[in-house]
């Protein structure tokens, strides 16, 4: 058994959290490859080190006073070192970072130093070899990530290492310029390392015990998801359910490596297993429910629309010309509705309406704003009759009007449109009918 373990910022925010992480790693000898994030918040009023680094670099590179923030960053790391009683001096590293800040090494370089320094501390604390991600995570000259070259570099570099610490979030271009993934990109690094090593499991340790069936800000104490497939995860993540960086799925999915989302503060919890496929029957008909507010719909009516070849293409070309992507497109014989992000659409709405009139000469174009889209996702829906009927019944009972319903042919998800003001109530109603009635 070979495991890659990634720890998030809250898991490494202090010496106390570092000690928990070491206990987790030493409790299982197969946890051999460790990907650390930068120190996160120690409490709700604290600031993440990555944010401090951005602030410090902005000040230093523009000739403003930066010493106070820089000293604050140094103190965060030395508090960890001293709290762990380590014989480790990072003054040389801080001098180099300060010099590079003043020489305008770039915001990516600045942001990456949190992971870099935490990686050095973690390697020293565990007595593991340290591998600088700049040596093994590869980007091209334009800053585009190179997955296959990275896979080859990682595999060659780690082949002879039984243990290693590789900081997350960043890599380098051919000339050595540091380049980062988007925020949360340490998840991606962990996934890349797991793929290169052909790991048996990728454990992603954070401050929650896996994915929850619904947003805890809406549902009081929602139940956790025990097992979720990559496809279900993609659907829920797209609708805002986020514990794992979306791009972290692809490298391990190629290799069929499962991901286990675990809680550093409650390591005994099983967490959520993310898998390619499973024969395990889900506990509930649905795996999860998630959604977003802030959509609007463009309803296009035209008699005999269904007989007009290329009608939909012509309409969508108008949106394409104005750089507006659509989310869903339910249609009828004489009606076509396009759902888009309201903030993207509003400033271009009249140009789009004019374009549609010129392209297809509709009878009527109507707009409806302030809509929310909700995804009800679950592999169990395919085997259960009446899922849509139960959703409608629950929403009707809650006196919520459904503006749109769209189900894919895979029967993996059902998308429902409601008014923004009904969003939370709709989530609650759907959760209650599929989960609370089973508990």
N, C-alpha and C positions, 0 to 999 in steps of 0.2 A: 504494500500500500504506500502510495506517495501522495502527499497533500500539499497544495499551495494555500497559504493563508494570508489574507489581506486584512489589515486593521484600519478602520476609519479614523478621522480626526478626533472624535469624541473618545475613542478608545485609547488615544495616545496624547491626551491633553495635559497630563500631569504625571509626576512620578508614581502616584498612587495607581493611575490607570496602567502605566508601564508594568507595574508589578503584577496586575491582573493578567496582562497579556503574556508575561513570561510564565505564569502559572498555567495558562491555557496551553502554551506551546510545549512546555516540559511535561504536561500531563499526557501527551500523545507524541511518541517519538517519530511518528510518520509526518508530523507537521514540520517539514524540513526547509521550506522556502517561504520567506516572509516578505510581504510587501507593505511597508508603512506609509501612511498619509502624514501630512503636516499636523502639528498640534491644533486641535479644534478648541471649541469653547469649554472652559472649566465650569461655567455657570451661565445663566441666561443673560447676564450683564457683560460677559466677557467678549473679547474680539478674537476671531480666528487668526492664527499666525499668518496665513496666506493673505488675508486682508491687510494686516499690518505691513507685510512686505510690499504689497502694491502701493500703499500710502507712502512708505518710506522711499521707494524707488521714484515715485512721482515727484516727491520733494527734492531728493538728491539730484535727479536728472534735469531738473528745471532751476537749479540754483537756489532753492529755498532751504530753510532750516530743517534738517532731518535727524539730528543727533538724538532728540528726545525719543522719537519712534524707534530708532535703531537700538538705543539702549534698552528700550522696552522689549524688543525682539530678543536681544542677547540675554536678558534676564529670564525670559520664558524658557529658553533652552538650558541655561545654567541652573535654574530652579529644578528642572528635571534631573540633570546630571547630579546635582548635590543631593537631591531627594533619594537617588538610587545609590549614593556613596560610590560613584564611579571616579576612577583616576583618569579623567579625560579633559583635555584642554582644547577648546575650539577657537582660541584667539586667532590663530593663523587663518582659519576658515573665515572668521568674521572680517579680518583685515582684507582678505581677498574679495569678499562680497562687497564691502564698502568701496573698494577701489573700482570694482566693476560697475557698481551703481553710478559712481561719479563719471565713469567713462561711457555711460549710457549703453549698457550691455543688452538692454531690452526688458520689457515687462514680463515676457515668458521666463527669462533667466531669473528675474526677481521672484516671481511666484513659485518657481521650482525649488528655491533654496529651503523652504520649509520641509519638504519631503527629503531633500538631500541631507540636511543636518539631522533630522529625526532618524534617517537610515543609518548614519554614522553612530548615533547614540545606541540604536537598537542592536546593531552588529556588535558593538563593544559590550553591551549588557548581556547578550546571549552568547558571546564568544563565537559568532558566526562570521564567515568572510563577507566583506562588503563589496557589492558590484554596483558601480555607478551606472544608472540607467542611461546616461549619455553614451555609454559604450555599447549598448545592446538594443536600444529602442531607436529605430531608424526613421528619419523623415528625409524627403528629397530637398533639392535646393529651393523649391517653392513653398516648403512647409507642409507638403502632403505626406501623410503617413504611409510607410512602406511595409505592409503586413508580412509578405513572404521573406523579404530581406531580414526583417526583425526576427521572424521565426527561426531562420537559419543562424543568425548571430546569437540568439539566446540559447538555442540548442547546443551550438559549438562551445559557448562560453561556460555553460552550466553542466556540460556532460561529465566532467571530472569532479564536480562539486557535490558532495552529499548534503550540504547545507549552504544557505546563502541568504543575505538580506539585499533586496533590490528595491530602492525607493520608487514609489509610484508617480504617476502624473506627467512625467516628462521624458524626453529623449533628445536627440540632436540631429542636425543636418550634416551633410558630408564635411562642411568646414568647421564643425564643432559648435555651431550656434545652437543654443538650447531652445527647444520648442516644446510646448505643452499640449496635452489634450484639453478639452473643455473641462470646466470645473467638475469635480467628481471623477476625474480621469484615472485616479489610482485603481479604481475598479477595473478599468481597461488593462492596465499594466498587469494586474493579477491574473486576468484572463489570458493574456498573451504568454505569460510565464507558464501557466497551467498547460496551454496548448503545446508549447515548445518541449516541455518535459514529459508529455503524454501522462499527465497526472491522473490519479484515480478520482480525485475530488478537489474542487476549488471551494474553500471556505471563505466567506466574506463576512467579517466580524464588524458589527456596527452597534448602535445603541437601542435597537429594537429587536424583538424576537421573531424576525421574519416579516413576511407580508401579512397584512390583515385583509379580511374580506371587504372592509370598507374603511373610509377615512375616519380616524378616531376624532377628528375635529367636528365631524357630523354625527357619528354614531358613538354612543357611550360604550366603551370597552368592547369593541368588535372582536370576533373570534379570529384566531390566526389561520392562515392557509398552510396545511401540512405539506402538500405537494402541488406544484403548478408546472405546466408544460411551458416551453419556450414561447409557443404561439399564444397561449393565454397571457403570459407575461407581457408580450409585445402589445397586445390589445389594451391591457390595463395601464401599462406604462405610457402609452400614447395618450390616454385619457387622464394622465396626471398622477397615477399611483406610482410613486418613485421611492425605492429603497436602493436600487442598483442602477448605475449608469447604463443607459440603453445600449451603447456600443460594446459593453462588456459581454453581451450574450454571444456575439458572432464567433469569436475565436474558439470558445469552448464547444459551441454547438457543432462546429466543423469536426471536432474530435469525439463528440458524444460524451463530453465530460460533464457530470452534474455539478450544480452550484448549491451550496448550503449557506443560506443567510442565517447568521447566528448573532446572539447578543453577548457582548463582552462582559456586561454586568450581570448576566444570568446565563452562564455557560451551560448549565444543566438543561435549559430549554432546548427542545429539538430543533426549533427554527423552521424555516421553509426550505424544502428541497425543490430545486428547479431542474427539470429533466426534459429530454427530447420527447419521450412518450412514456406512458405508464399504464399498466393493467389495473392499478389500484383504483377502486371505485371512490369517487369523491364523497366527502361526508354530506355535502349539500348539492342540490341540483346546480347551483351556480358556484363558480370558484371565487368570483369577486365582482364588485360593482364600483365604478369610478366614473368621473365626468368632469366637464369644464363648462364654465359660463362664457358669455361674450360672443355669441354667434348671431348671424342674421340670415334670413332666407330670401332668395329671389325666386318668386313664383311666376312662371311663364306659361300663359294659356294661349293655345291656338287650335282652332278646330281642324281636325284631320291631321294633327301633328304626326301621328304614327305612320302616315303614308308618305311623309316627306323625307326622302333619303338624305342622310348627313345632317339632320336637324341638330342633334345633340353636339356633334362635332363643331358645327358652326358657332353654337352658343359658347362652348368651352374655349374656342379659339379667342373669343372676346376677352374672357378672363385671363387667358394666357398672355395676350398682348399687353394687358395692364398689370402683369406680374402678380396675379391673385390666384392662390391655390384654393381648390374647393375641398370640403371635408366629406360631404355626402350628397347624393343626387337621386333621391327617390322620384319616380315618375309614374304617370298614368297615360291613358290613351291620348288625351288632349292637354295634359299638364306635365310640366317638368319643373322641379324645384332644386335649386342649388344652394347648399349651405356653405357659408364662408365665415371667416373671422371678421367680426364687425369692425374692429379697429383698422384692419387692412382695407376694408371695402369702403368705409364711409367717405374718405377723401376722394375716392374715384367713382363714387356711385353713379353720378349723372353721366359721366363718360361711358361707363359700362352699360347703363340703360340705353343710351343712344346707340352704342355699338351693337347691342342685341337687336334693337329695332331695325337697324340697317341690314343686319346679317340674316334675320329670319322673319321679320315682319309679323310679330306676334299680335294677337287680339288685345291682350292685357298683360302688363307686367306689374306685379304687386310686391311690396317689400314688407317683411316683418322683422323687427329687431328685438334685442334683449332676450335671446334664446339661450338655453343650455342644452348640451348633448350629454347623454348618460349611456355608458356601455355596460351591459349586463353580460358577463363573460363566463363560460364554463363548458368543459368537455362533457359534463353530465347532462347538458340540455338536450343533446342529440338523442339520448336514450329515454328521455322523459317527455311524455305527451303533455300538451297544454301549458308549456312554459310561458308563451306569449299571452295566453288567456289569463294566467295567474298574475302576470305583470299588470295587464289592463285592469283586472279586478282590484288589485292592491292600490293602483293609482286612482281608480274611480272611487274607491272607499275613502281615500284621502282627499277627495274633491280636487284632484289635479287633472287638468286638461292636457292630453297628449297632442302635440303639434306635428309629430312625425314619428314613424317607426320604420326601421330598415334592418333586415336580417340577411346575413350573408349565406351563400349556398352551403358553406361548411357547417352551419348551425352551431358555430363556436361562440357567436356573439349576437346580441340584439342591441341596436342603437335606438334610443328614444330621445325625442326632442320635446322640451317643456319650456315654459317661461323661466327666466332667471330667478324670479321670486319663488318659484315652486321647486327649485333645484334641491335644496336640503330635504324638504318634505318628501320628494320623490325617492331620493336615496334611502331615507328612513323607511318608507313604505315597502320598497323592494327588499331591503335587508330583513324587515320584519316577516314578510311573507315567505321568504326562502330560508331564513336562518332561525329566527326566533321561534317560529312555529315547530321547528325540528328539535330545538334544544330541550 
